[in-house]
Amino acid sequence: MKKGSKKAGADQANAPDGGAAPSSPWGRVATAMKTAWPVFVLAAGAFALVAGIAVGVVTKPKPMLTDPLKQAERLIGDGEFQAALDVLNGEVLPVINKSWVSSSELGRYHRAVARSVSMGQAEMGIREQANDETVRREYIAAEDAGVELSPEDVVRLCDVYVALGQEDRALARVMKLPEEASDQRRIILRRLVEHELAKPRPEFDRAIKVLAAISGDLDISLTDRAWSLARETEIRLGQGYVPEAVERLLQGIMRLEDAPKGALAELYALLGTGYYEMGEYESARKQLNRAGALLGKTEPLAARVEVYLAMCDQSQGNLTEARDRYSVIVGWARDMDWQLPAMFGLAETEGLVGRIEESIEAYESVVQELLAGKTHPLVTPGLVAQSLLNQ
């Protein structure tokens, strides 16, 4: 993928090849490699978002920028992001830094580039740091030129702040949105909380601060209240306040009985998690089954529920039932976060029921996933190492 700038051509970087991975306990662990794709590619082998490749020196009379800017903005509105960038690159970029270009035209150009790159990569389902850097730079340049950003623009700017690790800037900026943009504000506040909790070492304090801002909205919906309670529970569980998390969740669920099924399912799943952590396996099973009854069979949350049900079986000594449940999850939860703990559980229970070769094969898969960079709070290298020693 190619990254452009107004002054220069494309830069392309390739990540270095990784070294050989250490061998597994059985000497059959695969090497993990990462490849950094070039930036700005929106579809492999299809086309590229090119925001700003210089196309030559213009010596002709002053062109009018009103029409191409309007055309680019119309194309963006129609979802034709690459076509918009083609217009911006071909008709606006060559003259955008000329002295006769007005501040309004300059700002509209930068805003259009930011929108095209941000919305374009979102539509194509990719996320590249260079694209995010471009969006941040172009939105700031648009504001510097005196052009106002819409609430949706601010959401996109704050989203890249979060992605680039500039969480404080995202929080400060989004809180400046007017009251009538409360929906847009909550989008970023939720993104911030989820971002903080997804870190290997979650930033609980910042997450709590942002949650307080969400809860402070008077018009918060039942769905948002359920979501906030779920994140609050995750924070308490993560900090080790398990009984408090369970008690608060029990109280909160009673006030959210009319929330959407998916939101309630998550709360019941978290309640089951809390009971499991307290060693109350039958109570955990009851709440997990309530969550499962509200879910489709192959949803990501269903995988989490099934893993915890299998963990209840394993903790209660029902090893064959646990192994069978883990095996089913491994089969259908491919590419889901909860496949890794299911595979780890399968490795342990296969060994515990005496199926040594199958256990070794499953442990191999777990180690390979870890070497490939996959992580999960329930499957850390230390836990896997201790499990192998126990076997």
Buried (B, 14 or more C-beta within 10 A) or exposed (E): BBBBBBEEEBEBEEEEEEEEBEEBEEEEBBEBBEEEBBBBBBEEEEBBBBBBBBEEEEEEEEBEBEEBBEBBBEBBEEEBBBBBBBBBBEBBBBBBEEEEBEEBBBBBBBBBBBBBBBBBBBEBEBEBEBBBBBBBBBBBBBBEBEBEBEBBBBBBBBBBBBBBEBBEBBBEBBEEBEEEBBBBBBBBBBBBBBBBBEEEEBBBEBBBBBBEBBBEBEEBBBEBBBBBBBBBBBBBBBEEBBEBBBEBBEEBBEEBEEBBEBBBBBBBBBBBBBBBBBEBBEBBBBBBEBBBEBBEEEBEBBBBBBBBBBBBBBEEEBBEBBBBBBBBBBEBBEEBBBBBBBBBBBBBBBBBBEBEEBBBBBBBBBBBBBBEEBEBEBBBEEBBEEBBEEB
